[in-house]
Amino acid sequence: MSEPAYRRILLTGATGALGRMLRPHLKELCETLRVADRVDPGPAREGEEVRTVSLEDREGMLALLEEVDAVVHFGGVMKEDWDLLLAGNIVGLQHLYEAARINGVKRIIQASSNHATGFYPAGQVISPQDPARPDCLYGATKVWGEALARLYFDRYAIESACLRIGSAFPRPNGRRMLSTWISYADLTRLVRSCLLAPRVGFSTIYGVSNNRDAWWDNSSAAHLGYTPQDSSEPFRAEIEASTPALAPDDPDALYQGGRFVHVMDETRSDRDCN
Ligand SMILES: NC(=O)c1ccc[n+]([C@@H]2O[C@H](COP(=O)([O-])OP(=O)(O)OC[C@H]3O[C@@H](n4cnc5c(N)ncnc54)[C@H](O)[C@@H]3O)[C@@H](O)[C@H]2O)c1
């Protein structure tokens, strides 16, 4: 059997939906998989180390990245709650990159989001080279994450792949996801490709399956070697039969980010705006 590609990989967000899905697949790529979350990820499995730490805990993050060779960063906040976003996605991400620098980590695979560009019109084909157009504060924190990745590559040669994940679920739910869906198997392929690619540099790629009506052109990220093998198409007939056609003013019909374009108004406290 060949040697694993890495000595130690760190998976953050290991208690979350995608972290739990990725965890068993990462073990085969490393001698030791360190899994971490602020919520206990459960007992260590064979070849694993388990840590409970918050991204906003600077010292804790410094210790978490000790002797780590690559990071798969899936910890973070998806809720439109500024205090949580600030702690986890802004401060926490800076702690992650700084701890990576101090500990000599060479590669970070980062869960970004399609909501970094969610204000582009639905149907327009865009590429990772197009300017960011976040659709909410959450999306804006992902742009920050990508900016940090760029900075730490230019300044310290730490490689990053920023995955602008579409909708990662066991199956597409609703019409928008016919465009944005990524299967769990394809997301696993994507993370694996980014870990095994000879050179990542600073790369941004959309995390999407091979969907007929995808809006994202990943040809500029071909060097990462990601070839999606699933598609939302087999689910189309059932989704179209069970959900009404989208009204022309439905955010899912207008914007790539769908309803996320309204989430700031739904959650904003006007008491903070006087
Ligand atoms: N699920 C999707 O379709 C999707 C789409 C786009 C992007 N993403 C991104 O992928 C990542 C994982 O998504 P998920 O669906 O597994 O989310 P999730 O909410 O299920 O998991 C996130 C994990 O991060 C942990 N976390 C949150 N704040 C933390 C903090 N301050 N310190 C330490 N840990 C913290 C949580 O405890 C949780 O276990 C997120 O960054 C998310 O933005 C997911």
The ligand as an SDF file (V2000), in Angstrom:
LIG
                    3D

 44 48  0  0  0  0  0  0  0  0999 V2000
  -23.9760   23.0730    3.5370 N   0  0  0  0  0  0  0  0  0  0  0  0
  -23.8800   23.7990    2.4450 C   0  0  0  0  0  0  0  0  0  0  0  0
  -24.6050   23.5760    1.4680 O   0  0  0  0  0  0  0  0  0  0  0  0
  -22.8630   24.8930    2.3560 C   0  0  0  0  0  0  0  0  0  0  0  0
  -22.9230   25.7690    1.2690 C   0  0  0  0  0  0  0  0  0  0  0  0
  -21.9550   26.7750    1.1680 C   0  0  0  0  0  0  0  0  0  0  0  0
  -20.9520   26.8750    2.1140 C   0  0  0  0  0  0  0  0  0  0  0  0
  -20.9370   26.0140    3.1630 N   0  0  0  0  0  0  0  0  0  0  0  0
  -19.8760   26.1850    4.1640 C   0  0  0  0  0  0  0  0  0  0  0  0
  -19.3620   24.9190    4.5490 O   0  0  0  0  0  0  0  0  0  0  0  0
  -18.9980   24.9540    5.9240 C   0  0  0  0  0  0  0  0  0  0  0  0
  -19.6490   23.7940    6.6540 C   0  0  0  0  0  0  0  0  0  0  0  0
  -21.0370   23.8220    6.4130 O   0  0  0  0  0  0  0  0  0  0  0  0
  -22.0290   22.8350    7.2040 P   0  0  0  0  0  0  0  0  0  0  0  0
  -23.2390   22.7040    6.3640 O   0  0  0  0  0  0  0  0  0  0  0  0
  -21.3150   21.6330    7.6570 O   0  0  0  0  0  0  0  0  0  0  0  0
  -22.3730   23.7850    8.4400 O   0  0  0  0  0  0  0  0  0  0  0  0
  -22.7060   23.3650    9.9600 P   0  0  0  0  0  0  0  0  0  0  0  0
  -23.3120   24.5530   10.5920 O   0  0  0  0  0  0  0  0  0  0  0  0
  -23.4530   22.0730    9.9860 O   0  0  0  0  0  0  0  0  0  0  0  0
  -21.2520   23.1070   10.5680 O   0  0  0  0  0  0  0  0  0  0  0  0
  -20.4060   24.1460   10.9450 C   0  0  0  0  0  0  0  0  0  0  0  0
  -19.6000   23.6900   12.1400 C   0  0  0  0  0  0  0  0  0  0  0  0
  -18.7520   24.7680   12.5070 O   0  0  0  0  0  0  0  0  0  0  0  0
  -18.7320   24.8340   13.9270 C   0  0  0  0  0  0  0  0  0  0  0  0
  -18.4710   26.2030   14.3560 N   0  0  0  0  0  0  0  0  0  0  0  0
  -19.2570   27.2770   14.1900 C   0  0  0  0  0  0  0  0  0  0  0  0
  -18.7210   28.3590   14.7760 N   0  0  0  0  0  0  0  0  0  0  0  0
  -17.5500   27.9530   15.3360 C   0  0  0  0  0  0  0  0  0  0  0  0
  -16.5560   28.5990   16.0830 C   0  0  0  0  0  0  0  0  0  0  0  0
  -16.6510   29.8990   16.3840 N   0  0  0  0  0  0  0  0  0  0  0  0
  -15.4960   27.8830   16.4750 N   0  0  0  0  0  0  0  0  0  0  0  0
  -15.3820   26.5670   16.1760 C   0  0  0  0  0  0  0  0  0  0  0  0
  -16.3190   25.8830   15.4620 N   0  0  0  0  0  0  0  0  0  0  0  0
  -17.3890   26.5680   15.0500 C   0  0  0  0  0  0  0  0  0  0  0  0
  -20.1170   24.3950   14.3800 C   0  0  0  0  0  0  0  0  0  0  0  0
  -20.1030   23.9080   15.7100 O   0  0  0  0  0  0  0  0  0  0  0  0
  -20.4710   23.3360   13.3510 C   0  0  0  0  0  0  0  0  0  0  0  0
  -20.1790   22.0340   13.8130 O   0  0  0  0  0  0  0  0  0  0  0  0
  -19.3820   26.3280    6.4500 C   0  0  0  0  0  0  0  0  0  0  0  0
  -18.2570   27.1710    6.4430 O   0  0  0  0  0  0  0  0  0  0  0  0
  -20.3890   26.8370    5.4300 C   0  0  0  0  0  0  0  0  0  0  0  0
  -20.3910   28.2360    5.3490 O   0  0  0  0  0  0  0  0  0  0  0  0
  -21.8630   25.0400    3.3120 C   0  0  0  0  0  0  0  0  0  0  0  0
  1  2  1  0
  2  3  2  0
  2  4  1  0
  4  5  1  0
  4 44  2  0
  5  6  2  0
  6  7  1  0
  7  8  2  0
  8  9  1  0
  8 44  1  0
  9 10  1  0
  9 42  1  0
 10 11  1  0
 11 12  1  0
 11 40  1  0
 12 13  1  0
 13 14  1  0
 14 15  2  0
 14 16  1  0
 14 17  1  0
 17 18  1  0
 18 19  2  0
 18 20  1  0
 18 21  1  0
 21 22  1  0
 22 23  1  0
 23 24  1  0
 23 38  1  0
 24 25  1  0
 25 26  1  0
 25 36  1  0
 26 27  1  0
 26 35  1  0
 27 28  2  0
 28 29  1  0
 29 30  1  0
 29 35  2  0
 30 31  1  0
 30 32  2  0
 32 33  1  0
 33 34  2  0
 34 35  1  0
 36 37  1  0
 36 38  1  0
 38 39  1  0
 40 41  1  0
 40 42  1  0
 42 43  1  0
M  CHG  2   8   1  16  -1
M  END
$$$$
